[in-house]
Amino acid sequence: MNMEKIILKFPLILLALHIQSAEFSDSPVLVIEAPKPEVVEFNNTIYATCEVAPDPNLPPNQICGRVLFKQIFPNGTLEVKVDLCGLPVGDQQARAIHIHQYGDLSQGCITVGPHYNPQAVNHPLHPGDLGNFVSENGVIRRFLKLPEAKLFGGQSILGRAVVVHEKEDDLGMGSDEESKRSGNAGKRIAGCVIGITTPALWQKTGQLPGEEVEEGKERPKSKRKQLLNKCNSVQTVTDELSVRQRGDGKRTRDATHRGVNRSHVKLLILVLVKKFYNAGVKGSRWQQGTRL
């Protein structure tokens, strides 16, 4: 028997040995699947949203907004955008945000169960422990990553709940058992159920504090800066035209007049817009006393 035949028969030999020694494993092969057709439609990326609303069992509050999720299949790190408003203005109370086990808001946040904890570990090692957040003028806007949480597979957080708590998470440093379960974060004042969505909300929310700019992309400019940059460019072109008209005599003046007769008018209008805009910005700064 030559070597080629031995190589071809080698897998069969191993199989026979396994049969004889009864070493077959009954453990299922783990196959990770992503939600379809979304994983195909959105370029191997899964998006999810959670529309936050106050708990109806508590005194009324105005907390609203959403928590957004994004993950590249199959090995990407889960990215999160927290975009909330309606918290008390001037309130410096840190508030914990966690992912809870059930997406059941039938009786408010009380029916969402405990923290989602598939590995049965102590808090704050649960995959959905987002941490503590302090609002600024009633708003929380933050970007973070959750390395242990997933939007796909057997331990997906899709269909589970996000809960905003009344108090700060003690991060498991408390002396009682509840610290290791929930961080003693207090009442559940608002919540939502995580559901799959399109990329639209993620893109609409824009860049948040803590989010890095992707390589090769510039940080997006505000409309205010875009307008100022455009007006500055217009002013530069207008100044250059004026210098050329004064320095090159009648011949250049005539050529300039014929070439930019209409566009020159548009340039001057934009320059005026800039001046009025700058005056408005200065007035706004003086009235508000804040830095734009």
Secondary structure, DSSP 8 states (H G I E B T S, - for coil): --HHHHHHHHHHHHHHHHHHHT-------------TTHHHHTTTEEEEEEEEEE-TTSS----EEEEEEEEETTT--EEEEEEEE-S-TT----EEEEEES----TTGGGGG-SB--TT---TT-STTEEEEE--BTTBEEEEEEETT-BSSSTTB-TT-EEEEESS---TT-SSSHHHHHT-S---EEEEEE-EEE-SHHHHHH---TT----TT------HHHHHHHHHHHHHHHHHHHHHHHHHSHHHHHHHHHHHSHHHHHHHHHHHHHHHHHHHHHHHHHHHH----
